[in-house]
Amino acid sequence: MLKPKKKITRQELKEDKLVKTTLQIKNYLEENNKLVMYIIVGILAAVLIITWYRFSSQKASQEANAQLGIAQIDFTNANYDKAISRLRNLIQEYNSTPEAKQALFLLANIYFQYEDYRQAKEYFEKFVDTYSGSDILLSSGYAGLAACYETEKNFKEAGRLYEKAGKTASEFVESENYYYLAGICYKKAGDRSKAKEQFETLINDSKSGKRTKDAESQLLLLQ
């Protein structure tokens, strides 16, 4: 007499699948042990590289920050030659750090004070093209570059950059002054429509009112 087949439970099926899967993994590891080792070594190497990069970046940033601080002291004390030398070295040695971008801005300002507008313009351009930090500092960079174009009597480009400076940090106290200077430059460039637009923006968005009367006077002159 035939014995009835034993009914396999769901739990037994799960256990059977688990055993098969375990054996498959075991066989794969045995057959591909070199490949697995390469993968593990590769992961470890990647972790070590990332850790080293973070440590190096932090160290470089700390060193660059110290150099920038000394350069700022030299700048404050009007030791411009020392500041220039230190800032140039900082930019060269720690080019990838945020401090190097700030050094571009400070160096541009020093050259502008020296009336070396060509180099000031060069460093202001490098600064606005690479900096991605404070909107206020970036706004000041656009204004500095605009001032360089003013010295070249390129008033249209100066107006465009002053306008950009005002828009970049609209809450910045100097933004009203930037819009006013943008209007003046557009006026000198013969673009009365753009000049009027800047003065109207200043009047409508003014928070301090320090340039409102000047802008109103300029609008009267443009009519």
C-alpha positions in Angstrom: 0.0 0.0 0.0 1.4 3.4 -1.1 2.0 5.9 1.6 0.5 9.3 1.0 3.0 12.0 0.1 3.9 14.3 2.9 2.6 17.7 2.4 5.4 20.3 2.3 4.6 23.3 4.4 5.2 26.9 3.4 7.8 27.2 6.1 9.7 24.2 4.7 9.6 25.7 1.2 11.1 29.0 2.6 13.8 27.0 4.4 14.6 25.0 1.3 14.9 28.2 -0.8 17.2 29.7 1.9 19.4 26.6 1.8 19.6 26.7 -2.0 20.4 30.4 -2.0 23.1 30.0 0.7 24.7 27.2 -1.3 24.6 29.3 -4.5 26.3 32.2 -2.7 28.9 29.8 -1.2 29.7 28.3 -4.6 29.9 31.7 -6.3 32.3 33.0 -3.6 34.5 29.8 -4.0 34.6 30.1 -7.8 35.1 33.8 -7.9 37.1 34.5 -4.7 39.7 36.6 -6.6 37.0 38.8 -8.1 35.3 39.2 -4.7 38.7 40.2 -3.1 39.3 42.8 -5.8 35.9 44.3 -5.1 36.5 44.4 -1.4 40.0 45.9 -1.9 38.5 48.5 -4.3 35.8 49.5 -1.8 38.4 49.9 1.0 40.7 51.9 -1.3 37.8 54.2 -2.2 37.0 54.7 1.5 40.6 55.5 2.3 40.9 58.0 -0.6 37.7 59.8 0.4 38.9 60.0 4.0 42.3 61.2 3.0 40.8 63.8 0.6 38.5 65.2 3.4 41.3 65.4 5.8 43.6 67.1 3.3 40.8 69.6 2.3 40.2 70.5 5.9 43.9 71.0 6.6 44.4 73.1 3.4 41.4 75.2 4.3 42.7 75.8 7.9 46.1 76.8 6.5 44.6 79.0 3.8 42.4 80.7 6.4 45.4 81.5 8.6 47.2 83.1 5.6 44.1 85.1 4.6 43.8 86.4 8.1 47.4 87.7 8.1 46.9 89.2 4.7 43.8 91.0 5.9 45.8 92.5 8.8 48.4 93.7 6.3 45.7 95.2 4.2 44.1 97.0 7.2 47.5 98.4 8.1 48.1 99.5 4.5 51.0 97.1 4.1 49.8 96.4 0.6 53.0 94.9 -0.8 53.1 92.3 2.0 49.4 91.6 1.5 49.8 91.2 -2.3 52.7 88.7 -1.9 50.8 86.7 0.7 47.6 86.6 -1.3 49.3 85.6 -4.5 50.9 82.7 -2.6 47.6 81.7 -1.0 45.9 81.6 -4.4 48.6 79.5 -5.9 49.0 77.0 -3.1 45.4 76.7 -2.0 43.6 77.4 -5.2 40.7 75.0 -4.5 39.8 76.4 -1.1 37.0 79.0 -0.4 39.7 81.2 1.1 41.5 81.4 -2.2 38.4 82.9 -3.8 38.2 85.5 -1.0 41.8 86.2 -1.6 41.0 87.1 -5.3 38.5 89.7 -4.0 41.0 91.2 -1.6 43.8 91.3 -4.1 41.5 93.0 -6.7 40.6 95.7 -4.1 44.3 96.3 -3.4 45.1 96.7 -7.1 42.2 99.1 -7.5 43.5 101.2 -4.6 46.9 101.2 -6.4 45.0 102.4 -9.5 46.3 99.4 -11.3 42.9 98.9 -12.9 44.0 96.3 -15.4 45.0 93.8 -12.7 42.1 94.8 -10.5 39.8 94.0 -13.4 41.5 90.6 -13.9 41.1 89.6 -10.3 37.6 90.8 -10.0 36.7 88.8 -13.1 38.3 85.7 -11.6 36.5 86.2 -8.4 32.9 86.6 -9.8 33.5 83.7 -12.2 34.5 81.2 -9.4 33.0 82.4 -6.1 29.9 80.7 -4.8 29.6 81.9 -1.2 28.1 85.0 0.3 25.7 87.0 -2.0 26.9 90.2 -0.4 30.5 89.5 -1.2 29.6 88.4 -4.7 27.6 91.6 -5.1 30.6 93.7 -4.0 32.7 91.8 -6.6 30.4 92.8 -9.4 30.4 96.4 -8.2 34.2 96.4 -8.1 34.4 95.0 -11.7 31.8 97.7 -12.8 34.1 100.4 -11.3 37.0 99.0 -13.4 34.9 99.3 -16.6 34.0 102.8 -15.5 37.7 103.7 -15.6 37.8 102.5 -19.2 34.7 104.6 -20.0 32.8 101.5 -21.0 29.7 102.8 -19.3 27.3 100.3 -20.8 29.1 97.3 -19.3 29.7 99.2 -16.1 25.9 99.9 -15.9 25.1 96.2 -16.6 27.5 95.1 -13.8 26.2 97.6 -11.2 22.7 96.5 -12.0 23.8 92.8 -11.5 25.4 93.8 -8.2 22.1 95.3 -7.0 20.1 92.3 -8.0 22.6 89.7 -6.6 22.1 91.0 -3.0 18.9 93.1 -3.1 18.7 93.1 0.8 22.3 94.5 1.0 22.4 98.1 2.2 24.6 99.0 -0.7 22.2 97.7 -3.3 20.5 101.1 -3.6 23.8 102.7 -4.3 24.5 100.1 -7.0 21.2 100.8 -8.7 22.0 104.5 -8.6 25.4 104.0 -10.1 23.9 101.7 -12.7 21.5 104.4 -13.7 24.3 107.0 -14.0 26.4 104.7 -16.1 23.5 103.8 -18.5 22.8 107.5 -18.7 26.4 108.2 -19.7 26.2 105.4 -22.2 23.2 107.1 -23.8 20.7 104.4 -22.8 18.0 106.6 -21.2 15.5 103.8 -21.0 17.8 101.6 -18.9 18.9 104.5 -16.8 15.3 105.4 -16.0 14.6 101.7 -15.1 17.4 101.7 -12.6 16.3 104.9 -10.9 12.7 103.7 -10.7 13.8 100.4 -9.2 15.8 102.2 -6.6 12.8 104.4 -5.7 10.3 101.6 -5.6 12.5 99.1 -3.6 14.3 101.6 -1.4 14.5 100.6 2.3 16.9 103.3 3.6 15.8 106.1 1.3 19.4 107.4 1.2 19.5 107.6 -2.6 15.8 108.2 -3.3 16.0 112.0 -3.7 19.1 111.6 -6.0 17.2 109.1 -8.1 14.2 111.4 -8.3 16.4 114.2 -9.4 17.9 112.1 -12.2 14.5 111.0 -13.4 13.5 114.7 -13.8 16.7 115.3 -15.8 15.8 112.4 -18.1 12.3 113.7 -18.9 
